[in-house]
Each structure stands twice: as C-alpha cells, then as structure tokens.
Amino acid sequence: MASFKFWENPNYDRTTKRTDSKRRMKMIKSYAPDWTITILLAIVFFALDGVHGFRREFSVHDETIFFPFAVHERVPDVALYFIAIVAPLVLQLVVNLLTVRSFWDYHCSALGLILGLAITGAITQFTKITVGRPRPDLLARCMPIPGSSDPTFGLSTDAICTNTDTAIMIDGWRSFPSGHASLSHAGLGFLSYYLAGKMHLFDSRGHAHKAWISVTPIFGAILVAISRTMDYRHHWQDVVAGSILGLVVSYFAYRQYFPSLSSPMSHKPYSPRVQREEELPTVNPAIDHHSMSYTDGMEGEEVELVDGSMHKPDPALTGGEGVDGGAPRL
C-alpha cells in the first residue's frame, strides 16, 4: 500500500542544505520581481474596490433582483481572508514539516499561493467594475422612489434610488463574478494541488484515499461559494464563473513553481534560479544513485526515471528472482 510518509522511503530525497549568505542574496534578488508583481496585483485588488464602476440599467419589476439585503453575511470578508489566505499558508507549512521539511519548498508554495490569489483578485475586481451586473438584492439596496416604474421604452437607472449609503450602492452592481467564490477557490484550490503533488495523486495507480484528501479543500471553497447565493449576494452564474476562475488561475500559479501533478517529481518544487557552485550529494550514499526514483512504497516494480529511461529493480535488493523468474504479483 502506498505510504503518505515519504521520509520512510529510502529513495526519497530529504537532503537539506545550508545556503551561504552570498547565494541567499542572489536568490532574493532573483525572486524580488515575483514578489513585487504579486504585491502590486494585491494593491490593485484593494484599490479598485472603491471605484464607481459601470452600472447596468435594470427593471423595477425584475424578480431576480428583488431579494432582501442581508446585513450579516454568512462568510464576511475577514473570514474569507482567513479561509483563502491564512488557512492554506498554515496547512502548507504543516505538510512541509511532516514531509520534505524544506524552506525552499515553503517559499515556492507561499509565493505561488499569493500570486494566484493576487491575479485572481485583480481579474475579479476589474471584471466587476466593467460588467456592472446588479446583485440579487439590488432593489433592497436601491430603495426606489415609491411608485417608481420603468420608462415606456427602456429600463430604469440608479437615478430612482433613494439610498445615500455610497458603499452599499457601489457594491450593488458588483455581482459578476463572485469574489468570495474566486478567492476561496484560488486559495483552497492551490492547497489541493499542493497536496496532490506531495502525495503523487496522478501516478497512474489510483488512490481513493489520496483523492479524498486532495479535494477536501475544494469542498470548503464550494461551501463559501454556496453561501453567497444563500445571502442573495450573487446569482448562480456569478459563483460558477468565480469558482472556475479561481481554480484555473491557481493552477497556473502552481505550475510556475512546481512540476506537473503527473510528474515523478511532483513532490518537489523547481530548483532555484541561482545554481549552486558546488552541488552536494542528494541521495543516500548507501543506495546506488542509478536506482534513484520515486516508488511510492511499491517494491520490485519497474519505474521510469526522470531522464526517460526505464529502471528494472535489482533482484538482490528486492528479494525476487528478476522480472521473468519472480513470483507473480497479485
């Protein structure tokens, strides 16, 4: 049976290396643009929140925007930030300490997570202010003039609204896409990809327990998205679009620093851009380095190495009689 504890596998590389201060400075300079872009995108996300934006015309008889205004949301903004940002950062650190115990791995996972959230947030905000779709509770926010009716040939505008609360009115035309759905799926989606990579979910062997563990964060994101329809903050199309956006962008960010989920090296991030002058051994000296591969606890099985060649296990090490003479595996 496959093991979750990679450190129990003798072929799994747990080597940790100390980085000298000179190389550390080079690495900081090398990844400074990544963090800079990420921070700038986060600033754009918050800066666009107060923009007036486009406001679509509406009908005072439209039943899809006739729902009540929820004063207390099931998932307020503060809770969203904990769910989408803090929780993945903490859980990725825990997984890191239980498996690879690598600062570099955590740096890549944190940078990828925040980059995905920043890109998702910027796209979400820009789309909201340009689309200007009314929320399901728009009329409750608007408080139209009593007796208001649509023009004979056309629709109504915000000119008929009597609500003077600027923040509530601006937010009334920010329905598409759902920011809660996009950010929760971006954060928890990245966590799902991270877990899937660490457990080699897509190793062509099939692992139901690994699959459940990997998709569990997505369930949390789905619940956040559903809560937005329960509070009448979004139409169902808004949360679906936001969820897809978050998952796609988070995978894009994940692949910037980690290999494909089907890769034999999916448990490790890409190497730093600044190479070492002298590479230290990364394998157990007691093990032949030519047999270095990820086996997931399956002894005596032919595996594909990183360079594409095939390695057949040594009968003396596996206790068998070779591929042809060994007992059949049931």
ZAMARGU-4260 file (C-alpha; in steps of 0.2 Angstrom, whole numbers, plus 5000, padded with zeros to 4 digits):
<rodrens>
0) 5000/5000/5000 | 5006/5017/4996 | 5013/5027/5011 | 5009/5045/5015 | 5026/5046/5024
5) 5038/5050/5011 | 5053/5050/5023 | 5050/5032/5026 | 5055/5028/5008 | 5074/5026/5006
10) 5074/5033/4989 | 5065/5049/4994 | 5077/5064/4994 | 5076/5073/5011 | 5093/5081/5010
15) 5093/5099/5016 | 5107/5111/5013 | 5113/5127/5021 | 5113/5142/5009 | 5128/5154/5011
20) 5123/5172/5013 | 5130/5177/4996 | 5119/5165/4987 | 5104/5169/4998 | 5106/5187/4992
25) 5106/5182/4974 | 5091/5172/4977 | 5082/5186/4985 | 5086/5197/4970 | 5081/5184/4958
30) 5063/5182/4966 | 5061/5200/4970 | 5051/5203/4954 | 5039/5189/4958 | 5035/5196/4975
35) 5034/5214/4968 | 5022/5209/4954 | 5012/5199/4967 | 5011/5214/4979 | 5006/5226/4965
40) 4992/5215/4960 | 4986/5214/4978 | 4986/5233/4979 | 4976/5234/4963 | 4964/5222/4970
45) 4960/5233/4985 | 4962/5250/4976 | 4948/5245/4963 | 4936/5241/4977 | 4931/5260/4979
50) 4929/5263/4960 | 4912/5269/4955 | 4911/5257/4940 | 4898/5254/4927 | 4880/5252/4932
55) 4869/5242/4921 | 4851/5248/4919 | 4838/5237/4927 | 4819/5234/4929 | 4810/5238/4945
60) 4799/5223/4940 | 4814/5211/4939 | 4811/5197/4951 | 4829/5191/4950 | 4835/5207/4960
65) 4820/5208/4972 | 4828/5198/4986 | 4831/5205/5004 | 4848/5213/5009 | 4857/5203/5021
70) 4865/5214/5034 | 4876/5200/5042 | 4884/5189/5029 | 4887/5170/5032 | 4906/5172/5026
75) 4911/5190/5029 | 4927/5197/5021 | 4938/5194/5036 | 4933/5176/5037 | 4936/5175/5018
80) 4954/5181/5020 | 4957/5168/5034 | 4949/5154/5023 | 4958/5159/5007 | 4975/5165/5013
85) 4979/5161/5031 | 4972/5143/5031 | 4982/5137/5016 | 4998/5146/5022 | 4997/5137/5038
90) 4992/5120/5031 | 5006/5120/5018 | 5018/5124/5032 | 5012/5109/5042 | 5013/5097/5027
95) 5030/5104/5023 | 5036/5100/5041 | 5028/5082/5040 | 5036/5078/5023 | 5050/5087/5015
100) 5055/5099/5029 | 5062/5112/5016 | 5062/5131/5017 | 5063/5132/4998 | 5048/5121/4996
105) 5038/5133/5008 | 5044/5148/4999 | 5038/5142/4982 | 5021/5136/4989 | 5018/5153/4998
110) 5024/5163/4983 | 5013/5153/4971 | 4998/5154/4983 | 4999/5173/4985 | 5002/5175/4966
115) 4987/5165/4962 | 4976/5175/4974 | 4983/5192/4968 | 4980/5188/4950 | 4963/5181/4954
120) 4958/5196/4964 | 4964/5208/4951 | 4954/5200/4937 | 4939/5198/4948 | 4939/5217/4953
125) 4942/5223/4935 | 4928/5212/4929 | 4916/5218/4942 | 4918/5236/4939 | 4917/5234/4920
130) 4902/5222/4919 | 4892/5231/4932 | 4879/5217/4935 | 4866/5220/4948 | 4866/5209/4963
135) 4850/5199/4968 | 4847/5211/4982 | 4849/5227/4971 | 4831/5234/4974 | 4833/5232/4993
140) 4849/5242/4992 | 4842/5255/4980 | 4826/5259/4989 | 4817/5266/4973 | 4806/5281/4975
145) 4788/5275/4979 | 4778/5272/4964 | 4793/5271/4953 | 4790/5262/4936 | 4801/5258/4921
150) 4801/5270/4906 | 4789/5266/4892 | 4803/5262/4881 | 4818/5256/4891 | 4824/5252/4909
155) 4827/5261/4925 | 4844/5268/4931 | 4851/5272/4948 | 4843/5289/4947 | 4827/5282/4955
160) 4837/5276/4970 | 4835/5285/4987 | 4848/5276/4997 | 4863/5288/5001 | 4875/5275/5008
165) 4889/5276/4994 | 4897/5259/4999 | 4881/5249/4998 | 4876/5257/4982 | 4893/5254/4974
170) 4893/5236/4979 | 4875/5234/4972 | 4882/5232/4954 | 4897/5220/4958 | 4888/5204/4956
175) 4899/5196/4942 | 4909/5187/4946 | 4909/5182/4964 | 4924/5187/4973 | 4921/5175/4988
180) 4920/5161/4975 | 4935/5166/4965 | 4947/5169/4980 | 4941/5154/4990 | 4944/5143/4975
185) 4961/5151/4971 | 4967/5149/4989 | 4960/5132/4993 | 4962/5126/4975 | 4981/5129/4977
190) 4981/5119/4993 | 4973/5105/4984 | 4986/5105/4970 | 4999/5106/4983 | 4993/5091/4992
195) 4990/5081/4976 | 5008/5084/4971 | 5015/5079/4988 | 5005/5063/4988 | 5008/5059/4969
200) 4990/5058/4966 | 4991/5056/4947 | 5004/5042/4947 | 4993/5031/4936 | 4990/5019/4950
205) 4974/5026/4958 | 4972/5030/4976 | 4955/5034/4983 | 4961/5040/5000 | 4973/5052/4992
210) 4960/5059/4981 | 4948/5062/4995 | 4962/5071/5005 | 4967/5082/4990 | 4949/5088/4985
215) 4944/5091/5003 | 4950/5109/5002 | 4939/5111/4987 | 4924/5106/4997 | 4927/5121/5008
220) 4928/5133/4994 | 4912/5126/4987 | 4903/5130/5003 | 4909/5148/5003 | 4903/5150/4985
225) 4886/5142/4990 | 4884/5154/5005 | 4884/5169/4993 | 4868/5163/4985 | 4861/5160/5002
230) 4864/5178/5007 | 4857/5184/4990 | 4873/5192/4986 | 4876/5183/4969 | 4867/5174/4956
235) 4872/5156/4952 | 4881/5161/4937 | 4892/5173/4947 | 4898/5159/4959 | 4901/5146/4945
240) 4911/5159/4935 | 4921/5164/4950 | 4925/5146/4955 | 4931/5142/4938 | 4942/5157/4938
245) 4950/5154/4954 | 4954/5135/4950 | 4961/5140/4933 | 4972/5154/4940 | 4978/5144/4955
250) 4984/5130/4944 | 4993/5142/4933 | 5002/5150/4948 | 5005/5132/4954 | 5014/5127/4938
255) 5026/5142/4939 | 5035/5134/4954 | 5030/5116/4954 | 5030/5102/4940 | 5015/5094/4933
260) 5005/5083/4945 | 5008/5068/4935 | 5027/5071/4936 | 5038/5058/4946 | 5045/5074/4954
265) 5028/5082/4958 | 5033/5082/4977 | 5047/5094/4974 | 5047/5112/4968 | 5058/5118/4953
270) 5076/5121/4958 | 5081/5139/4962 | 5086/5150/4948 | 5103/5153/4956 | 5113/5137/4954
275) 5125/5131/4967 | 5143/5132/4963 | 5146/5115/4971 | 5131/5103/4972 | 5131/5092/4987
280) 5126/5074/4986 | 5107/5072/4986 | 5105/5054/4988 | 5108/5041/5002 | 5126/5036/5000
285) 5121/5018/5005 | 5110/5017/4989 | 5115/5016/4971 | 5112/5033/4964 | 5107/5024/4947
290) 5092/5017/4955 | 5086/5034/4962 | 5067/5035/4958 | 5051/5038/4967 | 5042/5021/4970
295) 5028/5026/4982 | 5032/5010/4993 | 5029/4998/4978 | 5045/4987/4979 | 5051/4977/4964
300) 5042/4987/4951 | 5049/4994/4935 | 5049/5013/4935 | 5053/5027/4924 | 5067/5038/4928
305) 5067/5057/4926 | 5078/5056/4911 | 5065/5045/4902 | 5075/5028/4904 | 5067/5013/4912
310) 5075/5005/4928 | 5072/4987/4932 | 5075/4983/4950 | 5090/4973/4956 | 5084/4955/4961
315) 5097/4955/4975 | 5089/4971/4983 | 5071/4967/4980 | 5072/4949/4986 | 5065/4942/4970
320) 5072/4932/4955 | 5071/4945/4942 | 5057/4951/4931 | 5054/4934/4922 | 5058/4922/4936
325) 5050/4931/4951 | 5033/4925/4958 | 5018/4934/4950 | 5012/4950/4960 | 4994/4948/4964
</rodrens>
